[in-house]
């Protein structure tokens, strides 16, 4: 029976990015996915790379998002070089739009908050914003400019990451449902899939909203991964005339341009279990937000509608780090930020496994916060 260095459970952007990082460090890695890798939340994402918080609950996530955004150019370059494919990375910045009548005040509060968090943000007169994006609607009163933000094409990113990892020697097992974890005392030594024991020095759980489903008979495991599915509906539009050059967003929705002229519009946030249906109510919410931002999209062609299941957690923060079971690490619960946080998550997991540590405090994301064990201060590069 072959023993691997690391088994990763979950083949989304998080699991595959970790696999690539570990394989680059010359570790023997296998990725187990219950279907085809990259076909869950990663496939459904919009691809905005924005560490700016959406609410006060996101504030503890900002340092992790900033660190990951800084890593992104190197991350994409490595994947593209190894795979020979484009990840669709674009660094055009983003405009956040604020409506009348108190748009200026709301914009100024937003900019002050972001600057206090170390994020680049600038006030922009709405006339200047329309010079950059002429399709901005008449209801816009003020705008904020985020010059460091970027986008990526998630499906292209996944394709590049999968090929890059394969070329680094990562073994992928599709349609491979994990039904249990192997535990010997206080150490996790592998996973069980299809009746086979797959032994490894370390096991990384990166199965998104399915993380709590992978070992239903292991009562000791459940407290580490209190994930839940949060459905997000999306659509892709092709405008009749000129499209967008950069992300436009507001409190009600967002528009993300693609290089081929499409515009991805989103999204909903629904607690409906593991139901992936696209609904009229969800699409209407997205349409309304899109037309408020850009009324000219009223005549756009609807190219595609879809939904994805984001991995939510009780506090909306990711679950990252070693557990108190030796050899068991968790990298899940990234909610709406899996694409953004892939580079830093991969770097952290590599450092935890290989023994390197740095300045980024990750205690707020520890799997132990949901157990009776107090998280320790954890740092990694």
C-alpha positions as CSV (number, residue, x, y, z in Angstrom):
1,X,0.0,0.0,0.0
2,X,1.5,3.3,-1.1
3,X,1.8,6.0,1.5
4,X,1.6,9.6,0.3
5,X,3.0,12.7,1.9
6,X,-0.4,14.5,1.8
7,X,-3.9,13.6,0.9
8,X,-6.2,16.5,0.1
9,X,-10.0,16.0,0.3
10,X,-11.6,18.3,-2.2
11,X,-10.7,19.4,-5.7
12,X,-11.9,23.0,-5.8
13,X,-9.6,26.0,-6.2
14,X,-8.5,25.7,-2.5
15,X,-7.6,22.0,-2.7
16,X,-5.9,22.2,-6.1
17,X,-3.9,25.3,-5.2
18,X,-2.7,23.6,-2.0
19,X,-1.8,20.5,-4.1
20,X,0.2,22.6,-6.5
21,X,2.0,24.4,-3.7
22,X,2.9,21.2,-2.0
23,X,4.0,19.4,-5.1
24,X,6.2,22.3,-6.0
25,X,7.8,21.7,-2.6
26,X,8.5,18.1,-3.8
27,X,5.8,16.4,-1.7
28,X,3.9,13.4,-3.0
29,X,0.2,14.6,-3.1
30,X,-3.1,13.1,-4.1
31,X,-6.4,15.0,-4.4
32,X,-9.7,13.1,-3.8
33,X,-12.9,14.7,-5.2
34,X,-16.4,13.2,-5.0
35,X,-17.0,14.3,-8.6
36,X,-14.9,16.1,-11.2
37,X,-12.4,18.5,-9.6
38,X,-13.3,22.2,-10.0
39,X,-17.0,21.8,-10.7
40,X,-18.5,23.2,-7.5
41,X,-18.2,26.6,-5.9
42,X,-15.0,27.5,-7.8
43,X,-16.6,26.9,-11.2
44,X,-19.6,29.1,-10.2
45,X,-17.6,32.1,-8.8
46,X,-17.5,35.6,-10.3
47,X,-13.8,36.0,-9.8
48,X,-13.5,39.4,-8.1
49,X,-10.3,39.8,-6.1
50,X,-11.4,42.2,-3.5
51,X,-10.3,42.2,0.2
52,X,-12.6,45.1,1.0
53,X,-15.2,44.0,3.7
54,X,-18.8,43.6,2.8
55,X,-19.9,43.9,6.5
56,X,-18.5,44.1,10.0
57,X,-18.3,40.3,10.1
58,X,-15.7,40.4,7.4
59,X,-13.3,42.7,9.3
60,X,-11.2,39.8,10.7
61,X,-10.7,38.5,7.1
62,X,-9.2,41.7,5.7
63,X,-5.5,40.9,6.6
64,X,-5.8,37.5,5.0
65,X,-7.4,39.0,1.9
66,X,-4.7,41.7,1.6
67,X,-2.0,39.1,1.9
68,X,-3.6,36.9,-0.7
69,X,-4.1,39.7,-3.2
70,X,-0.4,40.6,-2.9
71,X,0.5,37.0,-3.7
72,X,-1.9,36.8,-6.7
73,X,0.5,37.9,-9.6
74,X,3.1,35.4,-8.5
75,X,0.4,32.7,-8.0
76,X,-1.0,33.3,-11.5
77,X,2.4,33.4,-13.1
78,X,3.4,30.1,-11.6
79,X,0.2,28.4,-12.7
80,X,0.4,29.8,-16.2
81,X,4.0,28.9,-16.6
82,X,3.4,25.3,-15.4
83,X,0.2,24.8,-17.3
84,X,0.7,26.8,-20.5
85,X,-2.8,28.2,-20.0
86,X,-4.2,31.6,-19.2
87,X,-6.0,32.2,-15.9
88,X,-7.8,35.3,-17.2
89,X,-6.1,37.6,-14.6
90,X,-6.9,41.3,-15.1
91,X,-5.7,44.2,-12.9
92,X,-8.2,47.0,-13.9
93,X,-9.3,48.1,-10.4
94,X,-13.0,48.4,-9.3
95,X,-15.6,51.1,-9.0
96,X,-18.1,51.0,-6.1
97,X,-21.2,53.1,-6.8
98,X,-23.3,54.9,-4.1
99,X,-26.9,56.1,-4.9
100,X,-28.6,59.4,-4.0
101,X,-29.4,61.1,-1.7
102,X,-26.6,60.4,0.7
103,X,-24.1,58.8,-1.6
104,X,-21.3,61.2,-0.8
105,X,-21.5,60.5,2.9
106,X,-21.7,56.7,2.4
107,X,-18.8,56.8,0.0
108,X,-16.6,58.8,2.4
109,X,-17.4,56.4,5.3
110,X,-16.5,53.4,3.1
111,X,-13.2,55.0,2.0
112,X,-12.3,55.9,5.6
113,X,-13.0,52.3,6.7
114,X,-10.9,50.8,3.9
115,X,-8.0,53.1,4.4
116,X,-8.0,52.3,8.1
117,X,-7.7,48.6,7.1
118,X,-4.7,49.3,4.9
119,X,-6.7,49.1,1.6
120,X,-6.1,51.5,-1.3
121,X,-9.4,53.5,-1.9
122,X,-10.0,56.9,-3.5
123,X,-13.0,59.1,-3.8
124,X,-14.1,59.7,-7.4
125,X,-16.6,62.3,-8.7
126,X,-19.4,60.6,-10.5
127,X,-18.6,62.5,-13.7
128,X,-15.1,61.1,-13.6
129,X,-16.4,57.6,-12.9
130,X,-18.6,57.9,-16.0
131,X,-15.6,58.9,-18.1
132,X,-14.1,55.6,-17.2
133,X,-17.4,53.6,-17.5
134,X,-19.9,55.6,-19.6
135,X,-22.6,53.0,-19.0
136,X,-23.0,53.8,-15.2
137,X,-26.7,54.6,-14.6
138,X,-28.3,57.9,-13.7
139,X,-29.1,56.8,-10.1
140,X,-25.4,56.8,-9.2
141,X,-24.4,59.8,-7.0
142,X,-20.9,59.1,-5.9
143,X,-18.1,56.5,-6.5
144,X,-15.1,55.0,-4.8
145,X,-12.1,53.7,-6.8
146,X,-10.2,50.6,-5.7
147,X,-7.0,50.7,-7.8
148,X,-5.4,47.5,-6.5
149,X,-8.3,45.2,-7.0
150,X,-8.3,42.7,-9.8
151,X,-10.3,39.8,-11.4
152,X,-9.7,36.3,-12.6
153,X,-11.8,34.0,-14.8
154,X,-12.5,31.2,-12.3
155,X,-13.1,28.5,-14.9
156,X,-9.9,29.3,-16.7
157,X,-8.1,29.5,-13.3
158,X,-9.3,26.1,-12.4
159,X,-8.3,24.6,-15.7
160,X,-4.8,26.1,-15.4
161,X,-4.4,25.0,-11.8
162,X,-5.5,21.4,-12.5
163,X,-3.1,21.1,-15.4
164,X,-0.3,22.8,-13.5
165,X,-0.8,20.4,-10.5
166,X,-0.9,17.4,-12.8
167,X,2.4,18.4,-14.4
168,X,3.9,18.8,-10.9
169,X,3.0,15.1,-10.3
170,X,-0.2,15.5,-8.3
171,X,-2.5,12.4,-8.5
172,X,-6.2,13.2,-9.0
173,X,-8.9,10.8,-8.2
174,X,-12.3,11.9,-9.5
175,X,-15.7,10.4,-8.4
176,X,-13.9,9.4,-5.3
177,X,-16.1,9.9,-2.3
178,X,-14.4,9.9,1.1
179,X,-16.5,8.0,3.7
180,X,-14.1,8.1,6.7
181,X,-10.8,9.2,8.1
182,X,-8.2,6.9,9.6
183,X,-7.2,7.8,13.1
184,X,-4.6,6.1,15.2
185,X,-4.7,7.6,18.7
186,X,-4.2,11.3,18.4
187,X,-3.0,11.1,14.8
188,X,-4.8,11.1,11.5
189,X,-3.1,8.8,9.1
190,X,-5.3,8.7,6.0
191,X,-8.7,8.6,4.4
192,X,-11.1,5.9,3.4
193,X,-12.6,6.1,-0.1
194,X,-14.3,3.3,-2.1
195,X,-13.4,0.9,0.7
196,X,-9.7,1.6,0.2
197,X,-7.5,3.1,2.9
198,X,-5.3,5.9,1.4
199,X,-2.5,6.5,3.8
200,X,-0.7,9.8,4.2
201,X,1.5,11.7,6.5
202,X,-0.9,14.6,6.5
203,X,-4.6,14.9,5.6
204,X,-6.0,18.3,4.4
205,X,-9.8,18.7,4.4
206,X,-10.7,21.2,1.7
207,X,-14.1,20.0,0.6
208,X,-16.0,23.3,0.8
209,X,-19.6,23.1,2.0
210,X,-19.3,19.3,1.8
211,X,-16.5,19.2,4.4
212,X,-18.9,18.2,7.2
213,X,-20.3,15.4,5.0
214,X,-17.1,13.5,4.2
215,X,-16.9,11.4,7.4
216,X,-20.5,11.1,8.7
217,X,-19.6,8.3,11.1
218,X,-16.7,10.2,12.7
219,X,-18.2,12.1,15.6
220,X,-14.9,13.4,16.7
221,X,-14.4,15.1,13.3
222,X,-17.6,17.1,13.0
223,X,-16.8,20.0,15.4
224,X,-13.8,21.1,13.2
225,X,-15.9,21.7,10.1
226,X,-19.3,23.3,10.9
227,X,-19.8,24.3,7.2
228,X,-23.1,24.9,5.5
229,X,-24.1,25.5,1.8
230,X,-25.0,29.1,0.8
231,X,-26.5,29.2,-2.6
232,X,-25.4,32.0,-5.0
233,X,-27.2,32.5,-8.3
234,X,-25.4,34.1,-11.2
235,X,-25.8,35.1,-14.9
236,X,-23.7,36.0,-17.8
237,X,-24.8,38.8,-20.2
238,X,-23.6,40.0,-23.6
239,X,-24.3,43.7,-24.0
240,X,-25.6,45.1,-27.2
241,X,-23.0,47.9,-27.4
242,X,-19.8,48.7,-25.5
243,X,-19.2,46.6,-22.4
244,X,-17.3,47.3,-19.2
245,X,-13.6,47.6,-18.6
246,X,-13.6,47.0,-14.8
247,X,-15.8,45.8,-12.0
248,X,-18.8,47.8,-11.0
249,X,-20.5,47.1,-7.7
250,X,-23.0,48.5,-5.2
251,X,-24.7,47.3,-2.1
252,X,-27.2,45.3,-4.2
253,X,-25.0,43.6,-6.8
254,X,-22.0,43.5,-9.0
255,X,-20.9,43.3,-12.6
256,X,-17.6,41.6,-13.6
257,X,-16.4,42.0,-17.2
258,X,-14.7,39.2,-19.0
259,X,-12.1,39.5,-21.8
260,X,-14.4,38.2,-24.4
261,X,-17.0,41.0,-23.7
262,X,-19.3,39.0,-21.5
263,X,-20.4,40.5,-18.2
264,X,-21.0,38.3,-15.2
265,X,-23.7,39.6,-12.9
266,X,-24.5,38.5,-9.3
267,X,-25.5,37.4,-6.9
268,X,-27.9,36.0,-4.3
269,X,-27.1,34.6,-0.8
270,X,-29.6,31.9,0.1
271,X,-29.9,29.4,2.9
272,X,-31.6,26.6,1.0
273,X,-29.4,23.6,1.9
274,X,-27.8,21.7,-1.0
275,X,-30.4,22.9,-3.6
276,X,-28.7,24.3,-6.7
277,X,-31.8,25.4,-8.6
278,X,-31.8,28.8,-10.4
279,X,-35.0,30.6,-9.5
280,X,-37.1,33.5,-11.1
281,X,-36.8,35.4,-7.8
282,X,-33.1,35.1,-7.7
283,X,-32.6,36.1,-11.3
284,X,-34.9,39.1,-10.8
285,X,-32.8,40.3,-7.9
286,X,-29.7,40.1,-10.1
287,X,-31.4,41.8,-13.1
288,X,-32.6,44.6,-10.9
289,X,-29.2,45.3,-9.4
290,X,-27.5,45.0,-12.8
291,X,-29.9,47.5,-14.4
292,X,-29.5,49.9,-11.6
293,X,-25.8,49.9,-12.2
294,X,-26.0,49.9,-16.0
295,X,-29.5,50.5,-17.5
296,X,-28.0,49.9,-20.9
297,X,-28.0,46.1,-20.1
298,X,-31.7,46.0,-20.4
299,X,-31.3,44.7,-24.0
300,X,-28.4,42.4,-23.3
301,X,-28.5,38.8,-24.3
302,X,-28.6,36.3,-21.4
303,X,-26.0,33.8,-22.2
304,X,-26.0,31.6,-19.2
305,X,-27.5,31.3,-15.7
306,X,-26.2,29.1,-12.9
307,X,-25.7,28.7,-9.2
308,X,-23.1,27.5,-6.8
309,X,-22.9,26.4,-3.2
310,X,-20.6,28.6,-1.2
311,X,-19.1,27.1,2.0
312,X,-20.4,29.2,4.9
313,X,-19.4,28.9,8.6
314,X,-21.1,30.1,11.8
315,X,-19.0,33.3,11.9
316,X,-18.6,33.6,8.1
317,X,-14.8,33.2,8.4
318,X,-12.7,30.4,6.9
319,X,-11.6,27.4,8.8
320,X,-7.8,27.2,8.4
321,X,-5.1,25.4,10.2
322,X,-4.0,22.4,12.1
323,X,-6.3,20.6,14.5
324,X,-5.4,19.0,17.8
325,X,-5.3,15.7,15.9
326,X,-1.7,15.4,14.6
327,X,-1.6,15.2,10.8
328,X,-5.1,16.6,10.3
329,X,-5.4,20.1,8.8
330,X,-8.5,22.1,7.7
331,X,-8.8,24.5,4.8
332,X,-12.4,25.2,4.1
333,X,-15.3,27.6,4.8
334,X,-14.0,30.3,2.5
335,X,-17.6,31.4,1.8
336,X,-17.5,34.1,-0.9
337,X,-13.7,34.4,-1.0
338,X,-12.4,31.1,-2.1
339,X,-10.9,32.5,-5.4
340,X,-9.3,35.4,-3.6
341,X,-7.9,33.4,-0.7
342,X,-6.5,30.5,-2.8
343,X,-2.9,31.7,-2.9
344,X,-2.5,32.6,0.8
345,X,-4.3,29.4,1.8
346,X,-2.0,27.3,-0.2
347,X,1.0,29.1,1.2
348,X,-0.2,28.7,4.8
349,X,-0.9,25.0,4.4
350,X,2.6,24.4,2.9
351,X,4.2,26.2,5.8
352,X,2.2,24.3,8.4
353,X,3.1,21.0,6.8
354,X,6.8,21.7,6.1
355,X,7.4,23.6,9.4
356,X,8.0,27.2,8.2
357,X,6.4,30.1,10.1
358,X,6.0,33.8,9.5
359,X,4.1,36.9,10.6
360,X,0.5,36.3,9.6
361,X,-1.6,35.6,12.6
362,X,-4.3,33.0,11.7
363,X,-5.7,32.2,15.2
364,X,-9.0,33.8,14.2
365,X,-9.5,31.1,11.5
366,X,-8.4,28.1,13.6
367,X,-10.6,24.9,13.4
368,X,-10.3,24.8,17.2
369,X,-12.5,27.8,17.7
370,X,-15.6,25.6,17.3
371,X,-14.3,23.0,19.8
372,X,-13.6,22.9,23.5
373,X,-9.9,23.6,22.8
374,X,-8.6,27.1,22.8
375,X,-6.9,28.2,19.5
376,X,-3.3,29.0,19.8
377,X,-1.7,31.9,18.0
378,X,-0.7,30.5,14.6
379,X,1.6,32.2,12.1
380,X,2.9,31.3,8.7
381,X,4.3,33.1,5.7
